[in-house]
């Protein structure tokens, strides 16, 4: 009978049964001798298993790992599990797809989300600050126009249709980045998540929504012109 386990499936988006198609064990042991007897010192044991979801046929690699000293209060061995690709039910953030955002800004945004997914809070916070400054530069607000990020953010008020509440939130992003860059203080994950939310909204407002609106407006204009010509 085929071994079967139940884990979260990224495709089915829920806990499903997976068949264990194959497995491979890997181990490392340090041995030492004492009074003619051999003893096992530090050790690591890893089991790799190739899993197939019974619902959608998607493949997953499971890595089950333990080492010397990994026991619970009852003396039972404790294992650490990791999955490739990573499970999406662990609070991971998905990269939002932008079609009209500058390539450098888009790449910086993707790196921020990757750092956030890997739990690199300080790197994420520094990236958030850098992306915000990059947006200012793309909008023509460089060091010649405004020295320092705080003054650059104030200049963003001159852009059309950006509410003051967004500007106030962007000032908060500056302080988060300053704490990370100058004092190596990590910001909690919830705050970082909200910071990325705000940047995504800003990118959408400045580029995605505007370009989409202009495109639709041009389509309406072209349709209207064609109708006028047909009426002549």
Backbone as numpy.savetxt, mean C-alpha at the origin, in Angstrom:
# Nx Ny Nz CAx CAy CAz Cx Cy Cz
-6.21 -39.51 0.18 -7.06 -38.30 0.18 -6.18 -37.05 0.18
-6.53 -36.08 -0.64 -5.77 -34.85 -0.75 -5.90 -34.02 0.53
-4.74 -33.53 1.05 -4.78 -32.64 2.21 -5.50 -31.35 1.83
-6.20 -30.81 2.80 -6.99 -29.62 2.52 -6.88 -28.64 3.68
-6.74 -27.35 3.37 -6.69 -26.31 4.39 -7.67 -25.20 4.01
-8.01 -24.38 4.98 -8.93 -23.28 4.73 -8.22 -21.96 5.02
-8.07 -21.15 3.99 -7.45 -19.84 4.14 -8.26 -18.81 3.33
-7.90 -17.54 3.51 -8.55 -16.46 2.76 -8.09 -16.51 1.31
-9.04 -16.43 0.38 -8.72 -16.40 -1.05 -8.90 -14.98 -1.57
-7.84 -14.42 -2.17 -7.92 -13.06 -2.70 -8.95 -12.92 -3.82
-9.08 -13.98 -4.62 -10.00 -13.92 -5.76 -11.44 -14.09 -5.32
-11.70 -15.09 -4.48 -13.06 -15.33 -3.97 -13.46 -14.31 -2.89
-12.44 -13.64 -2.32 -12.66 -12.63 -1.28 -13.39 -13.21 -0.06
-12.88 -14.34 0.39 -13.43 -14.98 1.57 -12.65 -16.23 1.91
-12.98 -16.84 3.07 -12.33 -18.08 3.48 -12.85 -19.23 2.61
-11.93 -19.94 1.95 -12.32 -21.07 1.10 -11.38 -22.24 1.34
-11.82 -23.42 0.96 -11.00 -24.62 1.05 -9.96 -24.63 -0.07
-8.73 -25.02 0.30 -7.63 -25.12 -0.65 -7.04 -26.51 -0.58
-6.80 -27.11 -1.74 -6.12 -28.40 -1.81 -4.61 -28.18 -1.76
-3.92 -29.03 -0.97 -2.46 -28.99 -0.90 -1.91 -29.86 -2.02
-1.36 -29.24 -3.05 -0.89 -29.99 -4.22 0.52 -30.55 -4.02
1.36 -29.82 -3.31 2.72 -30.30 -3.06 3.30 -29.56 -1.86
4.37 -30.09 -1.30 5.02 -29.45 -0.16 6.51 -29.71 -0.19
7.25 -28.84 0.45 8.71 -28.99 0.52 9.17 -28.50 1.88
9.97 -29.32 2.57 10.47 -28.98 3.89 11.92 -28.52 3.81
12.23 -27.49 4.60 13.59 -26.96 4.66 13.94 -26.75 6.13
15.13 -27.15 6.54 15.48 -27.03 7.96 16.94 -26.66 8.13
17.22 -26.05 9.27 18.59 -25.70 9.65 18.75 -26.00 11.13
19.80 -26.75 11.47 20.04 -27.12 12.86 21.50 -26.87 13.22
21.71 -26.29 14.38 23.06 -26.17 14.93 23.23 -27.24 16.00
24.29 -27.97 15.88 24.56 -29.03 16.85 25.83 -28.72 17.63
25.87 -29.17 18.87 27.07 -29.03 19.68 27.25 -30.28 20.53
28.49 -30.52 20.91 28.81 -31.70 21.70 29.15 -31.32 23.13
28.73 -32.16 24.04 29.03 -31.95 25.45 29.21 -33.32 26.11
30.45 -33.53 26.59 30.77 -34.80 27.24 30.44 -36.00 26.33
30.79 -35.83 25.05 30.63 -36.94 24.13 29.23 -37.10 23.59
28.29 -36.28 24.01 26.92 -36.36 23.50 26.62 -35.18 22.58
25.83 -35.42 21.56 25.46 -34.39 20.59 24.08 -33.84 20.93
23.99 -32.49 20.96 22.73 -31.82 21.27 22.39 -30.84 20.15
21.09 -30.63 19.98 20.61 -29.66 18.99 20.48 -28.30 19.66
21.14 -27.29 19.09 21.04 -25.94 19.62 19.94 -25.16 18.90
20.33 -24.08 18.25 19.34 -23.28 17.52 18.91 -24.01 16.26
17.64 -23.92 15.92 17.14 -24.55 14.70 16.04 -23.70 14.08
15.87 -23.85 12.79 14.77 -23.25 12.04 14.16 -24.32 11.15
12.85 -24.32 11.06 12.16 -25.27 10.19 11.12 -24.51 9.37
11.14 -24.74 8.05 10.21 -24.08 7.14 9.54 -25.13 6.25
8.24 -25.00 6.11 7.51 -25.87 5.19 6.81 -25.00 4.15
7.08 -25.27 2.89 6.43 -24.58 1.78 5.35 -25.49 1.22
4.14 -24.92 1.05 3.05 -25.72 0.48 2.40 -24.97 -0.66
2.13 -25.69 -1.73 1.50 -25.13 -2.93 0.01 -25.44 -2.83
-0.81 -24.38 -2.70 -2.24 -24.53 -2.46 -3.05 -24.07 -3.67
-4.15 -24.77 -3.93 -5.06 -24.40 -5.01 -6.46 -24.23 -4.43
-7.06 -23.06 -4.67 -8.41 -22.80 -4.17 -9.40 -23.70 -4.90
-10.28 -24.34 -4.14 -11.28 -25.23 -4.75 -12.42 -24.44 -5.39
-12.48 -23.14 -5.10 -13.55 -22.34 -5.68 -13.20 -21.70 -7.00
-11.94 -21.24 -7.13 -11.57 -20.49 -8.34 -10.30 -20.97 -9.01
-9.65 -22.00 -8.45 -8.41 -22.57 -9.02 -7.21 -21.63 -8.92
-7.29 -20.60 -8.09 -6.15 -19.69 -7.91 -5.09 -20.35 -7.03
-3.82 -20.17 -7.41 -2.72 -20.78 -6.66 -2.15 -19.83 -5.61
-1.70 -20.41 -4.50 -1.09 -19.67 -3.41 0.07 -20.47 -2.84
1.18 -19.80 -2.52 2.29 -20.46 -1.84 2.22 -20.11 -0.36
2.17 -21.13 0.48 2.14 -20.93 1.93 3.52 -21.24 2.51
4.00 -20.35 3.37 5.29 -20.54 4.04 5.03 -20.64 5.54
5.29 -21.80 6.10 5.05 -22.08 7.51 6.41 -22.19 8.20
6.67 -21.34 9.20 8.02 -21.24 9.75 7.99 -21.28 11.27
9.01 -21.90 11.85 9.19 -21.90 13.30 10.68 -21.99 13.60
11.06 -21.71 14.83 12.46 -21.81 15.23 12.52 -22.17 16.71
13.70 -22.40 17.20 13.87 -22.77 18.60 13.35 -21.65 19.50
12.62 -22.02 20.52 12.08 -21.05 21.46 10.68 -20.59 21.14
10.13 -20.98 19.99 8.78 -20.55 19.63 7.76 -21.55 20.19
7.41 -21.33 21.47 6.43 -22.16 22.15 5.44 -21.26 22.89
4.20 -21.73 23.03 3.23 -20.97 23.81 3.32 -21.37 25.28
2.42 -20.81 26.09 2.47 -21.04 27.53 2.21 -22.50 27.90
1.63 -23.26 26.98 1.37 -24.67 27.23 2.50 -25.57 26.74
3.54 -24.95 26.17 4.66 -25.73 25.66 4.47 -26.24 24.25
3.39 -25.82 23.59 3.14 -26.25 22.21 3.90 -25.36 21.23
4.39 -25.96 20.16 5.15 -25.22 19.17 4.27 -24.21 18.44
4.79 -23.02 18.19 4.06 -21.95 17.53 4.66 -21.75 16.13
3.80 -21.51 15.15 4.26 -21.33 13.77 3.86 -19.94 13.25
4.71 -19.42 12.36 4.42 -18.17 11.66 4.07 -18.50 10.22
2.98 -17.90 9.73 2.52 -18.19 8.37 2.62 -16.93 7.51
3.05 -17.12 6.28 3.02 -16.04 5.30 2.59 -16.64 3.96
1.97 -15.78 3.12 1.40 -16.27 1.87 1.86 -15.39 0.71
2.04 -16.04 -0.42 2.47 -15.36 -1.64 1.51 -15.74 -2.77
0.76 -14.78 -3.38 0.76 -13.36 -3.01 0.14 -13.12 -1.63
0.42 -11.94 -1.06 -0.07 -11.61 0.26 -1.59 -11.61 0.29
-2.13 -11.95 1.45 -3.59 -11.96 1.61 -4.12 -10.53 1.72
-5.22 -10.26 1.05 -5.80 -8.92 1.02 -6.76 -8.67 2.17
-6.93 -9.64 3.05 -7.82 -9.43 4.21 -7.05 -8.97 5.43
-5.78 -8.62 5.26 -4.94 -8.25 6.40 -4.80 -6.74 6.53
-5.78 -6.01 6.02 -5.72 -4.56 6.14 -4.81 -3.90 5.12
-4.44 -4.62 4.07 -3.58 -4.04 3.06 -4.34 -3.02 2.23
-3.61 -2.04 1.80 -4.22 -0.97 1.01 -3.95 -1.23 -0.46
-4.96 -1.06 -1.29 -4.82 -1.27 -2.72 -4.41 0.03 -3.42
-3.55 -0.10 -4.42 -3.11 1.06 -5.20 -4.25 1.53 -6.08
-4.55 2.81 -6.02 -5.59 3.38 -6.87 -5.00 3.72 -8.23
-5.73 3.39 -9.27 -5.22 3.63 -10.62 -5.58 5.04 -11.08
-4.54 5.80 -11.43 -4.73 7.14 -11.97 -4.30 7.13 -13.44
-5.09 7.77 -14.28 -4.81 7.79 -15.72 -4.30 9.14 -16.20
-4.49 10.19 -15.42 -4.12 11.54 -15.86 -3.16 12.23 -14.90
-2.54 11.48 -14.01 -1.59 12.04 -13.05 -0.18 11.95 -13.62
0.62 13.00 -13.39 2.01 13.01 -13.84 2.73 11.71 -13.44
3.57 11.19 -14.33 4.21 9.89 -14.11 5.04 9.87 -12.83
5.80 10.93 -12.56 6.61 10.96 -11.34 5.74 10.96 -10.09
4.67 11.73 -10.12 3.75 11.75 -8.99 3.10 10.39 -8.78
2.70 9.77 -9.88 2.05 8.46 -9.81 2.99 7.40 -9.26
4.25 7.42 -9.70 5.23 6.45 -9.19 5.51 6.67 -7.71
5.59 7.94 -7.30 5.80 8.25 -5.88 4.64 7.76 -5.04
3.43 7.97 -5.55 2.22 7.50 -4.85 2.25 5.98 -4.67
2.62 5.25 -5.72 2.67 3.79 -5.65 3.71 3.33 -4.62
4.85 4.02 -4.55 5.88 3.67 -3.58 5.40 3.90 -2.15
4.61 4.95 -1.96 4.06 5.24 -0.63 3.13 4.11 -0.19
2.26 3.68 -1.08 1.33 2.59 -0.74 2.10 1.31 -0.46
3.15 1.03 -1.23 3.97 -0.16 -1.00 4.62 -0.11 0.38
5.17 1.05 0.74 5.80 1.20 2.06 4.77 1.03 3.17
3.57 1.56 2.95 2.48 1.42 3.93 2.11 -0.05 4.11
2.01 -0.79 3.02 1.65 -2.20 3.07 2.69 -3.01 3.84
3.95 -2.59 3.75 5.03 -3.32 4.41 5.27 -2.87 5.84
4.42 -1.95 6.33 4.54 -1.51 7.70 5.68 -0.54 7.95
6.16 0.14 6.91 7.27 1.10 7.05 6.68 2.49 7.31
6.32 2.74 8.58 5.58 3.97 8.91 6.40 5.23 8.65
7.68 5.23 9.04 8.50 6.43 8.86 8.71 6.70 7.37
9.01 5.66 6.60 9.20 5.83 5.16 7.91 6.32 4.51
6.77 5.78 4.95 5.48 6.20 4.41 5.24 7.68 4.68
5.48 8.11 5.92 5.25 9.51 6.29 6.15 10.45 5.49
7.42 10.07 5.31 8.33 10.89 4.52 7.88 10.95 3.06
7.37 9.82 2.56 6.87 9.80 1.20 5.65 10.67 1.01
4.76 10.67 2.00 3.56 11.51 1.94 3.96 12.98 1.82
4.93 13.40 2.62 5.40 14.79 2.56 6.03 15.09 1.21
6.86 14.16 0.71 7.54 14.38 -0.58 6.54 14.47 -1.72
5.50 13.62 -1.70 4.50 13.66 -2.76 3.73 14.97 -2.74
3.40 15.45 -1.55 2.70 16.73 -1.43 3.54 17.86 -2.01
4.84 17.86 -1.71 5.71 18.90 -2.26 5.83 18.74 -3.77
5.84 17.49 -4.26 5.90 17.26 -5.70 4.68 17.79 -6.40
3.51 17.65 -5.79 2.27 18.20 -6.37 2.38 19.71 -6.49
2.92 20.34 -5.44 3.08 21.80 -5.48 3.98 22.22 -6.64
5.08 21.49 -6.83 6.02 21.84 -7.90 5.36 21.66 -9.26
4.62 20.57 -9.45 3.92 20.34 -10.71 2.95 21.47 -11.00
2.36 22.03 -9.95 1.42 23.13 -10.11 2.11 24.49 -10.23
3.43 24.48 -10.37 4.18 25.71 -10.57 4.56 26.43 -9.30
4.38 25.80 -8.16 4.72 26.42 -6.88 6.05 25.85 -6.42
7.14 26.41 -6.94 8.47 25.93 -6.58 9.10 26.83 -5.53
10.40 26.62 -5.24 11.07 27.39 -4.19 11.16 28.87 -4.53
11.17 29.21 -5.82 11.23 30.62 -6.20 9.92 31.34 -5.86
8.83 30.60 -5.98 7.52 31.21 -5.72 7.17 31.18 -4.24
7.59 30.14 -3.55 7.28 30.01 -2.12 8.34 29.13 -1.47
9.00 29.67 -0.45 10.06 28.92 0.22 9.47 28.16 1.40
9.67 26.85 1.38 9.15 26.02 2.47 7.79 25.43 2.12
7.55 24.22 2.60 6.32 23.52 2.24 5.08 24.22 2.77
5.16 24.81 3.95 3.99 25.48 4.52 3.50 26.60 3.61
4.44 27.39 3.08 4.05 28.49 2.19 3.58 27.96 0.84
4.15 26.83 0.40 3.68 26.23 -0.85 2.22 25.78 -0.72
1.91 25.19 0.43 0.53 24.75 0.67 -0.43 25.93 0.65
-0.01 27.06 1.21 -0.85 28.26 1.18 -1.11 28.72 -0.24
-0.11 28.54 -1.10 -0.26 28.94 -2.50 -1.28 28.05 -3.23
-1.48 26.84 -2.72 -2.47 25.96 -3.34 -3.88 26.53 -3.26
-4.09 27.44 -2.30 -5.41 28.07 -2.17 -5.81 28.84 -3.42
-4.80 29.25 -4.19 -5.08 30.02 -5.40 -5.58 29.14 -6.55
-5.41 27.82 -6.39 -5.93 26.93 -7.42 -7.44 26.87 -7.31
-8.13 26.71 -8.43 -9.60 26.75 -8.41 -10.23 25.57 -7.67
-11.23 25.92 -6.89 -12.14 24.92 -6.28 -11.48 23.98 -5.29
-10.42 24.43 -4.60 -9.86 23.62 -3.51 -10.34 24.21 -2.19
-11.21 23.53 -1.45 -11.75 24.07 -0.19 -10.65 24.30 0.85
-10.87 25.26 1.73 -9.91 25.54 2.79 -9.73 24.35 3.72
-10.77 23.52 3.86 -10.66 22.35 4.73 -9.59 21.38 4.22
-9.46 21.28 2.88 -8.42 20.42 2.31 -7.05 21.01 2.60
-6.93 22.33 2.48 -5.66 22.99 2.77 -5.27 22.75 4.22
-6.22 22.84 5.13 -5.92 22.60 6.56 -5.43 21.17 6.76
-6.05 20.22 6.05 -5.60 18.83 6.15 -4.21 18.64 5.59
-3.89 19.35 4.51 -2.56 19.24 3.91 -1.49 19.76 4.85
-1.80 20.77 5.64 -0.85 21.26 6.64 -0.54 20.17 7.66
-1.54 19.35 7.96 -1.32 18.23 8.86 -0.34 17.23 8.27
-0.41 17.03 6.95 0.53 16.12 6.29 1.96 16.61 6.41
2.13 17.93 6.37 3.47 18.50 6.51 4.08 18.12 7.85
3.31 18.26 8.92 3.83 17.97 10.25 4.13 16.48 10.41
3.31 15.63 9.81 3.55 14.18 9.86 4.90 13.87 9.21
5.14 14.48 8.03 6.39 14.25 7.32 7.58 14.84 8.05
7.40 16.00 8.67 8.49 16.62 9.43 8.92 15.74 10.61
7.95 15.19 11.33 8.26 14.32 12.46 9.05 13.10 12.01
8.71 12.57 10.85 9.40 11.39 10.33 10.80 11.74 9.84
10.92 12.84 9.09 12.19 13.19 8.46 13.21 13.75 9.45
12.76 14.57 10.41 13.69 15.26 11.29 13.83 14.62 12.67
12.81 13.91 13.11 12.86 13.33 14.46 12.68 11.82 14.46
12.52 11.21 13.26 12.34 9.76 13.11 11.21 9.24 13.98
10.15 10.05 14.10 8.96 9.64 14.85 7.96 9.00 13.90
7.53 7.79 14.22 6.56 7.09 13.39 5.15 7.53 13.73
4.32 7.69 12.72 2.90 8.02 12.89 2.10 6.73 12.88
1.01 6.68 13.66 0.21 5.48 13.72 -0.39 5.17 12.35
-0.69 3.90 12.13 -1.12 3.43 10.81 -2.44 4.05 10.39
-3.35 4.27 11.35 -4.65 4.86 11.00 -4.47 6.26 10.44
-3.61 7.07 11.07 -3.36 8.43 10.60 -2.70 8.41 9.22
-1.77 7.49 9.03 -1.12 7.38 7.73 -2.12 7.00 6.65
-3.05 6.11 7.00 -4.08 5.70 6.04 -4.95 6.90 5.65
-5.32 7.71 6.62 -6.11 8.92 6.33 -5.31 9.90 5.48
-4.00 9.98 5.72 -3.14 10.87 4.95 -3.11 10.46 3.48
-3.00 9.16 3.24 -3.01 8.66 1.86 -4.37 8.91 1.23
-5.45 8.75 2.02 -6.80 9.06 1.52 -6.86 10.49 1.01
-6.30 11.41 1.81 -6.35 12.83 1.46 -5.56 13.10 0.19
-4.38 12.49 0.06 -3.58 12.68 -1.15 -4.29 12.11 -2.38
-4.94 10.97 -2.22 -5.69 10.39 -3.33 -6.81 11.32 -3.77
-7.48 11.92 -2.79 -8.56 12.87 -3.10 -8.01 14.10 -3.82
-6.83 14.57 -3.38 -6.23 15.74 -4.01 -5.82 15.42 -5.45
-5.21 14.26 -5.66 -4.81 13.87 -7.02 -6.03 13.72 -7.92
-7.08 13.15 -7.37 -8.32 13.00 -8.14 -8.91 14.36 -8.49
-8.93 15.26 -7.49 -9.51 16.59 -7.69 -8.72 17.40 -8.72
-7.38 17.38 -8.59 -6.55 18.23 -9.44 -6.42 17.70 -10.87
-6.45 16.37 -11.03 -6.13 15.81 -12.33 -7.22 14.90 -12.91
-7.57 13.85 -12.19 -8.51 12.88 -12.73 -9.88 13.51 -13.04
-10.47 14.16 -12.01 -11.82 14.71 -12.17 -11.83 15.85 -13.19
-10.80 16.69 -13.16 -10.76 17.84 -14.07 -10.64 17.39 -15.51
-9.73 16.43 -15.78 -9.54 15.94 -17.15 -10.81 15.25 -17.63
-11.42 14.46 -16.75 -12.65 13.76 -17.12 -13.77 14.75 -17.42
-13.85 15.80 -16.61 -14.88 16.81 -16.81 -14.66 17.55 -18.13
-13.39 17.90 -18.41 -13.09 18.59 -19.67 -13.43 17.70 -20.87
-13.11 16.41 -20.75 -13.40 15.48 -21.85 -14.90 15.40 -22.12
-15.68 15.28 -21.04 -17.14 15.19 -21.20 -17.71 16.50 -21.75
-17.14 17.62 -21.30 -17.61 18.92 -21.79 -17.34 19.06 -23.29
-16.18 18.60 -23.74 -15.85 18.66 -25.16 -16.78 17.77 -25.98
-17.11 16.60 -25.42 -18.03 15.70 -26.12 -19.42 16.33 -26.27
-19.88 16.99 -25.21 -21.18 17.66 -25.27 -21.14 18.79 -26.30
-20.01 19.53 -26.31 -19.86 20.63 -27.25 -19.87 20.12 -28.69
-19.14 19.04 -28.96 -19.09 18.48 -30.31 -20.47 17.98 -30.75
-21.18 17.34 -29.83 -22.52 16.85 -30.15 -23.46 18.00 -30.46
-23.35 19.08 -29.67 -24.19 20.25 -29.88 -23.90 20.90 -31.24
-22.59 21.00 -31.60 -22.22 21.59 -32.89 -22.73 20.77 -34.06
-22.65 19.44 -33.93 -23.16 18.58 -34.99 -24.68 18.74 -35.17
-25.36 18.90 -34.05 -26.81 19.06 -34.10 -27.16 20.38 -34.79
-26.38 21.45 -34.49 -26.65 22.75 -35.10 -26.43 22.68 -36.61
-25.36 21.96 -37.01 -25.08 21.84 -38.44 -26.17 21.06 -39.18
-26.68 20.04 -38.51 -27.73 19.24 -39.13 -29.04 20.00 -39.24
-29.23 20.99 -38.36 -30.45 21.77 -38.39 -30.45 22.85 -39.46
-29.21 23.16 -39.95 -29.12 24.23 -40.96 -29.67 23.75 -42.31
